[in-house]
Amino acid sequence: MAFFSKLKDRLFKSSSKLEQGLDAIVEDAAEIAVSTPEPESTSGPVTTPDVAAVTAPETSSPSLVGRLLGRKIDEPRRVLDDDMLEQLEELLISSDMGVDTALRVTANMAEGRFGKRLSSSEIKNLLAAEIARIMENVAKPMPIYSKRPQVVLVVGVNGSGKTTTIGKLASQFKAAGKSVVIAAGDTFRAAAVEQLQVWGDRAGVPVLTAPEGSDPASLAFDALTKAQDDGADLLMIDTAGRLQNRSDLMEELAKIVRVIRKVDPTAPHNTLLVLDATTGQNALNQVDVFQKISDVSGLVMTKLDGTARGGVLVALADKFGLPIHAIGVGEQIDDLAPFDPQDFAAALTGLDKT
Ligand SMILES: Nc1nc2c(ncn2[C@@H]2O[C@H](COP(=O)(O)OP(=O)(O)OP(=O)(O)O)[C@@H](O)[C@H]2O)c(=O)[nH]1
Protein backbone atom coordinates (compact mmCIF):
# COMPACT_ATOMS: atom_id res chain seq x y z
CA MET A 1 0.00 0.00 0.00
CA ALA A 2 2.87 2.36 0.82
CA PHE A 3 4.23 1.66 -2.62
CA PHE A 4 0.87 2.34 -4.25
CA SER A 5 0.67 5.69 -2.43
CA LYS A 6 4.08 6.61 -3.83
CA LEU A 7 3.04 5.60 -7.34
CA LYS A 8 -0.18 7.57 -7.09
CA ASP A 9 1.70 10.53 -5.75
CA ARG A 10 4.23 10.36 -8.60
CA LEU A 11 1.59 9.96 -11.30
CA PHE A 12 -0.13 13.04 -9.92
CA LYS A 13 0.10 15.07 -13.12
CA SER A 14 -1.48 12.40 -15.28
CA SER A 15 -4.03 11.30 -12.71
CA SER A 16 -5.22 14.78 -11.80
CA LYS A 17 -5.75 15.50 -15.48
CA LEU A 18 -7.89 12.39 -15.92
CA GLU A 19 -9.60 12.74 -12.56
CA GLN A 20 -10.55 16.37 -13.03
CA GLY A 21 -11.53 15.71 -16.63
CA LEU A 22 -13.85 12.87 -15.65
CA ASP A 23 -15.40 14.89 -12.81
CA ALA A 24 -15.98 17.76 -15.21
CA ILE A 25 -17.60 15.49 -17.81
CA VAL A 26 -20.09 14.17 -15.28
CA GLU A 27 -20.74 17.54 -13.67
CA ASP A 28 -21.22 19.06 -17.10
CA ALA A 29 -24.65 17.52 -17.43
CA ALA A 30 -25.15 15.89 -14.10
CA GLU A 31 -28.34 15.15 -12.29
CA ILE A 32 -28.29 14.44 -8.58
CA ALA A 33 -29.70 10.96 -8.12
CA VAL A 34 -31.57 11.09 -4.87
CA SER A 35 -33.72 8.22 -5.98
CA THR A 36 -32.70 4.60 -6.37
CA PRO A 37 -29.87 4.21 -8.85
CA GLU A 38 -30.71 2.09 -11.83
CA PRO A 39 -29.53 -1.47 -11.88
CA GLU A 40 -26.72 -1.70 -14.36
CA SER A 41 -25.85 -4.36 -16.82
CA THR A 42 -23.21 -6.83 -15.71
CA SER A 43 -22.19 -7.55 -19.27
CA GLY A 44 -18.89 -6.30 -20.65
CA PRO A 45 -15.29 -7.02 -19.89
CA VAL A 46 -15.28 -5.88 -16.28
CA THR A 47 -13.56 -8.24 -13.93
CA THR A 48 -11.91 -6.37 -11.08
CA PRO A 49 -13.55 -6.53 -7.66
CA ASP A 50 -13.89 -2.75 -7.52
CA VAL A 51 -15.81 -2.61 -10.72
CA ALA A 52 -17.77 -5.74 -10.05
CA ALA A 53 -18.92 -3.89 -6.95
CA VAL A 54 -20.12 -0.81 -8.74
CA THR A 55 -21.81 -2.74 -11.51
CA ALA A 56 -23.54 -5.31 -9.31
CA PRO A 57 -27.30 -5.33 -9.83
CA GLU A 58 -29.04 -4.07 -6.76
CA THR A 59 -31.81 -6.39 -5.87
CA SER A 60 -32.24 -5.53 -2.20
CA SER A 61 -32.69 -2.18 -0.50
CA PRO A 62 -30.52 0.19 -2.55
CA SER A 63 -29.62 2.46 0.31
CA LEU A 64 -28.33 -0.46 2.35
CA VAL A 65 -26.49 -2.02 -0.59
CA GLY A 66 -25.21 1.38 -1.57
CA ARG A 67 -23.86 1.95 1.90
CA LEU A 68 -22.37 -1.53 2.07
CA LEU A 69 -20.59 -0.94 -1.22
CA GLY A 70 -19.42 2.46 -0.09
CA ARG A 71 -21.42 3.98 -2.88
CA LYS A 72 -22.44 7.59 -2.58
CA ILE A 73 -25.99 7.54 -3.79
CA ASP A 74 -26.28 11.30 -4.01
CA GLU A 75 -23.18 11.57 -6.21
CA PRO A 76 -23.82 13.53 -9.39
CA ARG A 77 -24.66 11.18 -12.24
CA ARG A 78 -24.84 11.61 -15.95
CA VAL A 79 -26.56 9.53 -18.58
CA LEU A 80 -24.04 7.74 -20.76
CA ASP A 81 -24.91 8.99 -24.25
CA ASP A 82 -23.08 9.82 -27.47
CA ASP A 83 -22.13 13.27 -26.19
CA MET A 84 -20.59 11.90 -23.05
CA LEU A 85 -18.74 9.20 -24.96
CA GLU A 86 -17.28 11.81 -27.26
CA GLN A 87 -16.09 13.85 -24.27
CA LEU A 88 -14.55 10.75 -22.73
CA GLU A 89 -12.74 9.98 -25.98
CA GLU A 90 -11.37 13.51 -26.14
CA LEU A 91 -10.18 13.37 -22.55
CA LEU A 92 -8.36 10.08 -23.12
CA ILE A 93 -6.80 11.36 -26.35
CA SER A 94 -5.60 14.48 -24.52
CA SER A 95 -3.90 12.25 -21.94
CA ASP A 96 -1.93 10.75 -24.86
CA MET A 97 -3.73 7.46 -25.01
CA GLY A 98 -3.89 7.76 -28.78
CA VAL A 99 -7.00 7.82 -30.95
CA ASP A 100 -7.35 4.08 -31.59
CA THR A 101 -6.86 3.09 -27.97
CA ALA A 102 -9.14 5.86 -26.69
CA LEU A 103 -11.92 4.73 -29.03
CA ARG A 104 -11.56 1.10 -28.04
CA VAL A 105 -11.46 1.90 -24.33
CA THR A 106 -14.56 4.09 -24.42
CA ALA A 107 -16.45 1.56 -26.58
CA ASN A 108 -15.71 -1.17 -24.03
CA MET A 109 -16.70 1.11 -21.15
CA ALA A 110 -20.02 1.83 -22.84
CA GLU A 111 -20.85 -1.79 -23.63
CA GLY A 112 -24.06 -2.71 -21.84
CA ARG A 113 -24.20 0.67 -20.11
CA PHE A 114 -25.48 3.00 -22.80
CA GLY A 115 -28.35 5.10 -21.42
CA LYS A 116 -27.44 4.33 -17.79
CA ARG A 117 -26.69 7.02 -15.26
CA LEU A 118 -23.11 6.86 -14.07
CA SER A 119 -21.20 8.75 -11.40
CA SER A 120 -17.63 9.87 -11.93
CA SER A 121 -16.33 7.30 -9.42
CA GLU A 122 -18.09 4.55 -11.37
CA ILE A 123 -16.56 5.84 -14.59
CA LYS A 124 -13.11 5.93 -12.97
CA ASN A 125 -13.52 2.31 -11.87
CA LEU A 126 -14.62 1.29 -15.36
CA LEU A 127 -11.74 3.15 -16.95
CA ALA A 128 -9.22 1.67 -14.52
CA ALA A 129 -10.55 -1.83 -15.26
CA GLU A 130 -10.22 -1.26 -19.02
CA ILE A 131 -6.69 0.11 -18.68
CA ALA A 132 -5.64 -2.77 -16.43
CA ARG A 133 -7.13 -5.25 -18.90
CA ILE A 134 -5.10 -3.81 -21.79
CA MET A 135 -1.92 -3.75 -19.72
CA GLU A 136 -2.17 -7.12 -18.03
CA ASN A 137 -0.54 -9.02 -20.89
CA VAL A 138 2.44 -6.71 -21.15
CA ALA A 139 3.36 -6.40 -17.48
CA LYS A 140 6.40 -8.64 -17.29
CA PRO A 141 9.55 -8.20 -15.23
CA MET A 142 12.78 -8.41 -17.19
CA PRO A 143 13.41 -12.14 -17.51
CA ILE A 144 16.48 -13.45 -15.75
CA TYR A 145 18.15 -16.41 -17.43
CA SER A 146 20.49 -18.98 -16.03
CA LYS A 147 22.98 -17.91 -18.71
CA ARG A 148 25.88 -16.00 -17.14
CA PRO A 149 26.66 -13.30 -17.87
CA GLN A 150 23.24 -12.28 -19.13
CA VAL A 151 23.81 -9.47 -21.60
CA VAL A 152 21.36 -6.58 -21.57
CA LEU A 153 21.65 -4.06 -24.38
CA VAL A 154 20.01 -0.75 -23.48
CA VAL A 155 18.80 1.40 -26.37
CA GLY A 156 16.83 4.62 -26.71
CA VAL A 157 17.20 8.21 -27.85
CA ASN A 158 19.51 10.60 -26.01
CA GLY A 159 17.93 11.95 -22.88
CA SER A 160 15.29 9.24 -22.62
CA GLY A 161 16.76 8.08 -19.31
CA LYS A 162 19.01 5.17 -20.36
CA THR A 163 21.85 6.04 -18.01
CA THR A 164 19.54 6.61 -15.06
CA THR A 165 17.64 3.40 -15.76
CA ILE A 166 20.83 1.36 -16.05
CA GLY A 167 21.95 2.79 -12.69
CA LYS A 168 18.63 2.02 -11.03
CA LEU A 169 18.46 -1.50 -12.50
CA ALA A 170 22.07 -2.23 -11.56
CA SER A 171 21.33 -1.16 -8.01
CA GLN A 172 18.24 -3.37 -7.81
CA PHE A 173 20.00 -6.40 -9.26
CA LYS A 174 22.93 -5.87 -6.92
CA ALA A 175 20.55 -5.65 -3.97
CA ALA A 176 19.08 -8.96 -5.16
CA GLY A 177 22.53 -10.53 -4.90
CA LYS A 178 23.56 -10.39 -8.56
CA SER A 179 27.00 -9.25 -9.65
CA VAL A 180 26.62 -6.60 -12.33
CA VAL A 181 28.99 -4.94 -14.81
CA ILE A 182 28.11 -1.85 -16.85
CA ALA A 183 29.69 -0.92 -20.19
CA ALA A 184 29.56 2.77 -21.13
CA GLY A 185 28.87 2.20 -24.81
CA ASP A 186 28.06 5.80 -25.75
CA THR A 187 31.73 6.47 -26.32
CA PHE A 188 31.06 9.62 -28.33
CA ARG A 189 30.01 11.75 -25.40
CA ALA A 190 32.37 12.14 -22.46
CA ALA A 191 29.50 13.55 -20.39
CA ALA A 192 27.44 10.41 -20.94
CA VAL A 193 30.33 8.23 -19.75
CA GLU A 194 30.88 10.41 -16.66
CA GLN A 195 27.19 10.26 -15.85
CA LEU A 196 27.23 6.49 -16.05
CA GLN A 197 30.25 6.35 -13.76
CA VAL A 198 28.36 8.41 -11.18
CA TRP A 199 25.47 5.94 -11.35
CA GLY A 200 27.86 2.99 -11.19
CA ASP A 201 29.37 4.46 -7.99
CA ARG A 202 25.93 4.96 -6.50
CA ALA A 203 24.94 1.40 -7.31
CA GLY A 204 28.34 0.01 -6.28
CA VAL A 205 28.83 -1.56 -9.71
CA PRO A 206 31.94 -1.35 -11.94
CA VAL A 207 31.61 0.71 -15.12
CA LEU A 208 33.87 -0.16 -18.04
CA THR A 209 34.76 2.78 -20.26
CA ALA A 210 36.78 3.43 -23.38
CA PRO A 211 38.47 6.59 -24.67
CA GLU A 212 36.16 9.17 -26.22
CA GLY A 213 35.41 8.42 -29.86
CA SER A 214 36.55 4.79 -29.71
CA ASP A 215 34.56 1.93 -31.17
CA PRO A 216 31.61 1.00 -28.90
CA ALA A 217 31.59 -2.56 -30.30
CA SER A 218 35.17 -3.03 -29.19
CA LEU A 219 34.28 -1.81 -25.68
CA ALA A 220 31.29 -4.17 -25.61
CA PHE A 221 33.56 -7.07 -26.62
CA ASP A 222 36.08 -6.25 -23.87
CA ALA A 223 33.30 -5.78 -21.32
CA LEU A 224 31.70 -9.13 -22.11
CA THR A 225 35.07 -10.90 -21.97
CA LYS A 226 35.77 -9.31 -18.58
CA ALA A 227 32.26 -10.05 -17.29
CA GLN A 228 32.77 -13.69 -18.30
CA ASP A 229 36.20 -13.86 -16.67
CA ASP A 230 34.85 -12.28 -13.49
CA GLY A 231 31.86 -14.65 -13.41
CA ALA A 232 29.43 -11.71 -13.45
CA ASP A 233 25.69 -12.40 -13.58
CA LEU A 234 24.72 -9.42 -15.70
CA LEU A 235 26.35 -7.12 -18.20
CA MET A 236 24.40 -3.98 -19.06
CA ILE A 237 25.57 -2.17 -22.17
CA ASP A 238 24.64 1.49 -22.63
CA THR A 239 24.44 2.63 -26.24
CA ALA A 240 24.31 5.91 -28.13
CA GLY A 241 20.93 7.33 -29.03
CA ARG A 242 21.55 9.61 -31.96
CA LEU A 243 18.49 9.03 -34.06
CA GLN A 244 19.36 12.00 -36.26
CA ASN A 245 21.44 9.64 -38.31
CA ARG A 246 19.44 6.48 -38.20
CA SER A 247 21.59 4.41 -40.56
CA ASP A 248 24.75 5.15 -38.53
CA LEU A 249 23.00 4.17 -35.33
CA MET A 250 21.60 1.04 -36.92
CA GLU A 251 25.06 0.07 -38.10
CA GLU A 252 26.55 0.82 -34.68
CA LEU A 253 23.99 -1.33 -32.85
CA ALA A 254 24.30 -4.13 -35.41
CA LYS A 255 28.08 -4.09 -35.01
CA ILE A 256 27.84 -4.30 -31.21
CA VAL A 257 25.57 -7.33 -31.58
CA ARG A 258 27.84 -8.95 -34.18
CA VAL A 259 30.91 -8.47 -32.06
CA ILE A 260 29.49 -9.65 -28.71
CA ARG A 261 28.19 -12.75 -30.49
CA LYS A 262 31.81 -13.72 -31.14
CA VAL A 263 32.10 -14.13 -27.37
CA ASP A 264 28.58 -15.48 -26.77
CA PRO A 265 26.46 -16.42 -29.81
CA THR A 266 23.28 -16.14 -27.71
CA ALA A 267 23.89 -12.50 -26.70
CA PRO A 268 22.28 -10.05 -26.22
CA HIS A 269 19.69 -11.79 -24.08
CA ASN A 270 17.57 -8.67 -23.67
CA THR A 271 17.35 -5.46 -25.64
CA LEU A 272 15.67 -2.87 -23.46
CA LEU A 273 14.20 0.20 -25.10
CA VAL A 274 14.03 3.17 -22.72
CA LEU A 275 11.29 5.68 -23.53
CA ASP A 276 10.56 9.10 -22.08
CA ALA A 277 6.88 9.53 -21.17
CA THR A 278 7.10 13.31 -21.51
CA THR A 279 7.48 12.88 -25.27
CA GLY A 280 3.91 11.56 -25.46
CA GLN A 281 2.92 10.14 -28.82
CA ASN A 282 6.49 10.52 -30.05
CA ALA A 283 7.34 7.52 -27.85
CA LEU A 284 5.21 5.42 -30.22
CA ASN A 285 7.34 6.52 -33.18
CA GLN A 286 10.47 5.65 -31.24
CA VAL A 287 9.23 2.10 -30.69
CA ASP A 288 8.59 1.84 -34.42
CA VAL A 289 12.09 3.05 -35.27
CA PHE A 290 13.97 1.02 -32.65
CA GLN A 291 12.09 -2.14 -33.57
CA LYS A 292 13.46 -1.64 -37.09
CA ILE A 293 17.05 -1.08 -36.02
CA SER A 294 17.31 -3.45 -33.05
CA ASP A 295 15.59 -6.50 -31.68
CA VAL A 296 13.65 -4.79 -28.87
CA SER A 297 12.59 -7.33 -26.24
CA GLY A 298 11.06 -5.04 -23.62
CA LEU A 299 10.36 -1.48 -22.57
CA VAL A 300 11.07 0.80 -19.66
CA MET A 301 9.07 4.03 -19.55
CA THR A 302 10.74 6.85 -17.63
CA LYS A 303 9.65 10.24 -16.29
CA LEU A 304 6.05 9.26 -15.61
CA ASP A 305 6.32 11.55 -12.60
CA GLY A 306 7.00 14.60 -14.72
CA THR A 307 4.14 14.52 -17.17
CA ALA A 308 0.38 14.54 -17.64
CA ARG A 309 0.92 12.24 -20.62
CA GLY A 310 1.00 8.94 -18.73
CA GLY A 311 -1.75 7.60 -20.98
CA VAL A 312 0.91 7.00 -23.61
CA LEU A 313 1.88 3.82 -21.79
CA VAL A 314 -1.63 2.46 -22.41
CA ALA A 315 -1.32 3.32 -26.10
CA LEU A 316 2.06 1.56 -26.26
CA ALA A 317 0.71 -1.57 -24.62
CA ASP A 318 -2.30 -1.58 -26.92
CA LYS A 319 -0.38 -0.93 -30.12
CA PHE A 320 2.80 -2.99 -29.71
CA GLY A 321 2.14 -5.53 -26.97
CA LEU A 322 5.84 -5.44 -26.01
CA PRO A 323 6.63 -6.39 -22.42
CA ILE A 324 6.80 -3.41 -20.06
CA HIS A 325 9.40 -4.27 -17.44
CA ALA A 326 9.50 -1.20 -15.26
CA ILE A 327 8.54 2.47 -14.98
CA GLY A 328 10.65 5.42 -13.88
CA VAL A 329 8.89 7.68 -11.41
CA GLY A 330 11.71 9.96 -10.29
CA GLU A 331 15.40 10.73 -10.46
CA GLN A 332 16.54 8.83 -7.38
CA ILE A 333 18.07 5.37 -7.39
CA ASP A 334 14.97 3.69 -5.96
CA ASP A 335 12.56 5.48 -8.30
CA LEU A 336 12.24 2.57 -10.72
CA ALA A 337 9.10 0.57 -10.06
CA PRO A 338 8.09 -2.82 -11.38
CA PHE A 339 5.13 -2.41 -13.67
CA ASP A 340 1.90 -3.50 -12.01
CA PRO A 341 -1.13 -2.99 -14.28
CA GLN A 342 -3.73 -2.79 -11.51
CA ASP A 343 -1.73 -0.27 -9.50
CA PHE A 344 -0.85 1.73 -12.58
CA ALA A 345 -4.47 1.87 -13.77
CA ALA A 346 -5.72 2.87 -10.32
CA ALA A 347 -3.02 5.52 -9.89
CA LEU A 348 -3.56 6.89 -13.40
CA THR A 349 -7.30 7.30 -12.92
CA GLY A 350 -6.90 8.74 -9.41
CA LEU A 351 -8.59 5.85 -7.61
CA ASP A 352 -7.86 5.03 -4.01
CA LYS A 353 -6.93 1.46 -3.21
CA THR A 354 -8.19 0.52 0.20
N1 LIG B 1 11.67 12.97 -13.25
C1 LIG B 1 12.36 11.95 -13.77
N2 LIG B 1 13.51 12.21 -14.41
C2 LIG B 1 14.21 11.17 -14.93
C3 LIG B 1 13.73 9.84 -14.86
N3 LIG B 1 14.62 9.05 -15.52
C4 LIG B 1 15.61 9.87 -15.95
N4 LIG B 1 15.38 11.16 -15.60
C5 LIG B 1 16.16 12.36 -15.90
O1 LIG B 1 16.24 12.53 -17.31
C6 LIG B 1 17.48 13.11 -17.67
C7 LIG B 1 18.13 12.27 -18.76
O2 LIG B 1 18.43 11.01 -18.21
P1 LIG B 1 19.67 10.14 -18.67
O3 LIG B 1 19.61 8.89 -17.89
O4 LIG B 1 20.92 10.93 -18.64
O5 LIG B 1 19.27 9.87 -20.16
P2 LIG B 1 20.11 9.16 -21.32
O6 LIG B 1 19.12 8.48 -22.19
O7 LIG B 1 21.18 8.34 -20.75
O8 LIG B 1 20.65 10.41 -22.05
P3 LIG B 1 22.08 10.62 -22.74
O9 LIG B 1 23.09 10.49 -21.64
O10 LIG B 1 21.95 12.00 -23.27
O11 LIG B 1 22.19 9.57 -23.78
C8 LIG B 1 18.29 13.20 -16.39
O12 LIG B 1 18.19 14.52 -15.90
C9 LIG B 1 17.59 12.25 -15.44
O13 LIG B 1 17.72 12.61 -14.09
C10 LIG B 1 12.46 9.60 -14.21
O14 LIG B 1 11.93 8.48 -14.12
N5 LIG B 1 11.83 10.69 -13.69
The ligand as an ORCA input file, in Angstrom:
! r2SCAN-3c Opt
* xyz 0 1
  N      11.667     12.969    -13.253
  C      12.361     11.953    -13.774
  N      13.514     12.212    -14.409
  C      14.207     11.172    -14.930
  C      13.733      9.843    -14.864
  N      14.625      9.053    -15.522
  C      15.606      9.872    -15.955
  N      15.376     11.155    -15.605
  C      16.158     12.361    -15.900
  O      16.242     12.526    -17.305
  C      17.476     13.110    -17.673
  C      18.130     12.270    -18.762
  O      18.425     11.008    -18.209
  P      19.673     10.137    -18.671
  O      19.613      8.886    -17.888
  O      20.918     10.929    -18.645
  O      19.267      9.870    -20.164
  P      20.106      9.160    -21.323
  O      19.120      8.479    -22.190
  O      21.185      8.336    -20.749
  O      20.655     10.412    -22.051
  P      22.078     10.616    -22.740
  O      23.093     10.494    -21.635
  O      21.953     12.000    -23.267
  O      22.189      9.569    -23.776
  C      18.286     13.202    -16.389
  O      18.193     14.518    -15.904
  C      17.590     12.249    -15.442
  O      17.720     12.612    -14.093
  C      12.462      9.605    -14.205
  O      11.932      8.481    -14.116
  N      11.832     10.693    -13.686
*
